[in-house]
Amino acid sequence: MAEIPSPGSRSAPSGTLRCGVCGTESRQPPFRPAPPEQPPDLDLRPGEPVRSTMARWLQQCPNCGYCAPDISRAHPAAAEAVRAAPFRALMADTSIPPLGRRFLAWALVLEETGALHAAAEATLQAAWVADDLGRPELARSWRLDAVALWRGGPPLDLEQSVRVVDALRRAEAWDDAASTAEGIARQAPPEAVAQVVMLEQRLIEAGDAGRHTVASALPPPSRRPHVSHHRVAAKGEGFWGMLRRLFRKG
């Protein structure tokens, strides 16, 4: 196998990045999202203005197709993933919208490195792309793929479990969504999480597979919710902490 060039092995011209997989240099505009002004969806898709910037969340190498938030960095297994048949087939599949392919390509790389929960996140983001393009069949399929990745990894935390419920509901997997929501409710979760689960249960019972925001599950805040990043919950903060930060009275 050819040696993978190190991102820092030689300097690149100003304004370019060197692919961490194949070493190709390309221009990749930097992206620094402004804080969302609107509340996130129940699956934690961020509100506007970040919501409409998905095309800038990932970079893509024009040569090998490697996709990542920063293509100058690559796990050692990324090169194998990019060269493998599933990745090449995905890149050649013109039936999949280009932006959706980009998120699925990142998910494939993450899955190859064993980061199944992160792969689930990237796959869910592909479903958001399908939502925006009016492709419900793709959105349903990719949500179910995301659930499988979440469940195939380490034990889920509370935030991930709630997002699984929402993904199942929006994919119209009603029985699985209902039983998963009931399992969370039996754990006597914190009040805000319980309110979100109760909303999910009402939506499931009504056969509502539509988009709903976290704000619809909780009392309105005294001021407009504001978050600092598209991932919404800070590392280690968890779903409950995110909700308190988003909707605290002040």
MARVO-873810 format. One line per field, with one value per residue (C-alpha): residue number from 1; x, y, z. Coordinates in steps of 0.2 Angstrom, whole numbers. Example, Ala and Ser with C-alpha at 12.3 -4.5 7.8 and 13.67 -1.06 7.14 Angstrom:
<pts>
k = 1 2
xx = 62 68
yy = -22 -5
zz = 39 36
</pts>
This chain:
<pts>
k = 1 2 3 4 5 6 7 8 9 10 11 12 13 14 15 16 17 18 19 20 21 22 23 24 25 26 27 28 29 30 31 32 33 34 35 36 37 38 39 40 41 42 43 44 45 46 47 48 49 50 51 52 53 54 55 56 57 58 59 60 61 62 63 64 65 66 67 68 69 70 71 72 73 74 75 76 77 78 79 80 81 82 83 84 85 86 87 88 89 90 91 92 93 94 95 96 97 98 99 100 101 102 103 104 105 106 107 108 109 110 111 112 113 114 115 116 117 118 119 120 121 122 123 124 125 126 127 128 129 130 131 132 133 134 135 136 137 138 139 140 141 142 143 144 145 146 147 148 149 150 151 152 153 154 155 156 157 158 159 160 161 162 163 164 165 166 167 168 169 170 171 172 173 174 175 176 177 178 179 180 181 182 183 184 185 186 187 188 189 190 191 192 193 194 195 196 197 198 199 200 201 202 203 204 205 206 207 208 209 210 211 212 213 214 215 216 217 218 219 220 221 222 223 224 225 226 227 228 229 230 231 232 233 234 235 236 237 238 239 240 241 242 243 244 245 246 247 248 249 250
xx = 0 6 11 -2 5 5 -5 10 24 26 18 3 0 -10 -29 -27 -28 -19 -30 -25 -29 -22 -11 -21 -21 -37 -46 -58 -66 -67 -83 -88 -106 -115 -125 -143 -157 -171 -173 -167 -179 -182 -168 -157 -155 -150 -162 -158 -146 -136 -150 -147 -128 -127 -118 -103 -102 -90 -76 -72 -56 -59 -47 -51 -68 -63 -76 -74 -76 -57 -50 -32 -34 -38 -38 -26 -42 -49 -38 -44 -62 -60 -52 -65 -79 -93 -86 -82 -100 -107 -97 -103 -121 -130 -147 -141 -141 -123 -124 -132 -118 -105 -113 -115 -96 -91 -102 -94 -76 -82 -90 -74 -64 -77 -85 -103 -111 -103 -107 -125 -124 -118 -131 -145 -138 -139 -158 -159 -153 -166 -179 -174 -175 -192 -185 -195 -190 -172 -175 -184 -171 -156 -165 -167 -148 -144 -154 -145 -128 -133 -139 -124 -111 -109 -124 -134 -135 -151 -149 -145 -160 -172 -165 -168 -186 -188 -179 -190 -206 -200 -196 -214 -207 -222 -220 -202 -203 -217 -208 -192 -201 -209 -192 -186 -201 -199 -182 -190 -179 -177 -193 -188 -183 -199 -209 -200 -203 -222 -223 -215 -228 -242 -235 -233 -250 -257 -246 -237 -221 -217 -204 -206 -195 -189 -198 -215 -212 -207 -215 -209 -194 -194 -182 -177 -167 -149 -136 -118 -114 -124 -121 -131 -126 -108 -97 -102 -117 -130 -148 -154 -140 -143 -162 -158 -146 -157 -173 -167 -177 -168
yy = 0 17 28 41 58 67 83 93 84 100 117 120 136 149 145 127 111 94 79 68 52 55 71 81 100 109 125 123 138 139 138 146 145 159 154 147 159 146 131 114 100 85 76 91 98 116 130 145 152 136 125 131 129 110 112 119 107 95 96 84 80 83 68 53 59 59 69 76 92 94 84 88 75 57 42 28 17 32 28 10 15 27 14 1 -5 2 20 19 13 27 40 33 32 47 42 49 68 75 83 67 57 68 65 46 45 53 40 26 32 34 17 9 17 10 27 20 33 47 37 37 56 58 47 57 72 64 61 80 83 72 81 97 90 82 64 56 38 42 51 36 24 34 37 18 16 29 20 4 12 20 3 -6 4 6 8 24 38 47 60 47 37 51 55 36 38 53 45 30 41 51 34 28 13 16 0 2 20 17 4 14 29 18 11 29 34 19 26 41 53 72 83 91 74 67 81 78 59 63 73 59 47 58 61 42 38 51 44 61 58 77 89 96 107 105 121 112 100 113 129 144 153 171 175 167 152 153 140 141 127 115 100 109 99 102 87 79 91 78 81 87 100 106 109 118 129 132 136 142 157 173
zz = 0 -4 10 15 14 31 31 38 28 17 16 5 -5 5 5 1 10 7 8 22 12 -6 -3 -17 -13 -16 -11 4 10 29 38 55 58 67 82 78 83 82 92 86 79 91 82 86 69 72 69 57 51 53 47 29 29 27 10 20 34 25 14 -1 -10 -28 -32 -21 -14 4 14 32 41 39 24 29 44 41 53 46 41 31 16 16 17 3 -9 -4 -16 -5 -5 -24 -28 -17 -26 -43 -38 -47 -40 -23 -22 -21 -4 3 -5 4 21 18 12 29 37 28 34 52 52 45 60 72 76 74 84 74 58 64 66 48 41 50 42 25 30 33 16 9 19 11 -6 -4 -5 9 3 5 22 29 23 30 46 49 44 57 70 66 68 84 91 84 94 112 124 120 132 135 121 108 114 112 95 90 95 83 69 70 71 56 47 51 61 73 84 86 90 103 112 112 119 132 138 140 150 162 167 175 165 170 168 151 143 150 141 125 126 130 114 104 111 106 89 87 93 80 66 64 55 53 59 76 87 105 109 105 119 132 140 129 136 142 128 111 113 107 104 100 88 76 87 100 116 122 125 141 143 138 132 148 150 132 136 152 142 128 137 154 160 161
</pts>
